[in-house]
């Protein structure tokens, strides 16, 4: 009996090729879209650093007052001024702590046949390597003393090391950044947490791996520009010193990033006291702007996924209905209606 019905179904599909094609395309597109949305949902809801998520915290300071916080639904800003960030760094209340920002750095190869190019670059403090559990192929990160002395040192990524030094141990060699030589002290292995927890807002959770790490103090001393955004409640004045001394703050990620020109992003710190700040997963939910990010990246795709799932269910129901109709249409002539229905 099953073979008979299958034969009738195939005959019906051949009889209506256009309708068959539309049904196949509708179901195929729905399944593909649903699986893509589910994959994105799973990736963006991942815990990128589970072994440390209970130890990494973000202090927040409302330096603009209640009027500004009303625009942020009463929540403190997701940014910190340069003055506040440096004061926290100097106070050293945490076991490890760092401020950081994405540095606009051009790499000038020693090979004259290669043109200067850019890679994802960040400036931060020495503690960041241990805080974020960054693996190393060769060497290690710089030291706190080198932070204090504004040393011209750098750590490069595996991809950049292969591009410039053919994958060899480049520790001790120099790399030219923005026309200045930096001594390489370490080569980091591939490190690409997803979502990018240290810069959710500007990267939307996904970005290329960092290939250049440089000391925060050195970058600020050289007035290295940033790829981040900034917010100012009033004109900070002219010049670099006026900028970093103002109440401007960089706009975006509640985890890390400081802008040397217009203030800093909140300071990620690793502390021993559990009551110092909310848990990693909790602060992401409690932060108003990050809730918007979660809504964009998680909740909305989930709703789309459910819609597409419903659409697929409707398509499947339609296909079943058409198949059933085809069976009734192909009942041999002369068969009583009651027999056809019972069949």
ABEGO torsion letter per residue (X at the ends): XAAAAAAAAAAAAAABAAAAAAAAAAAAAAAAAAAAAAAAAAAAABBABAAAAAABBBBBBBAAEAAAAAAAGGBBBABBBAAAAAAAAAAGABABBBBBBBBBBBBBBABAABBBBBBBBBBBBAAAAAAAGBBBABEBBBBAAAAAAGBBBBBBBAAAAAAAAGGBBABGBBBBBGGBBBBBABBBBBBBBOBBAABAAAAGGBBBBBABBBBAAAAAAAGBBBABBBBBABBAEBEAAAAAABABBBBEBAABEBBAAAEBBBBBBBBABAAABBBAAAAAAABAAAAAAAAAAAAAAAAAAAAAAAAAAAAAAAAAAAAAAAAAAABBBGBBAAAAAAX
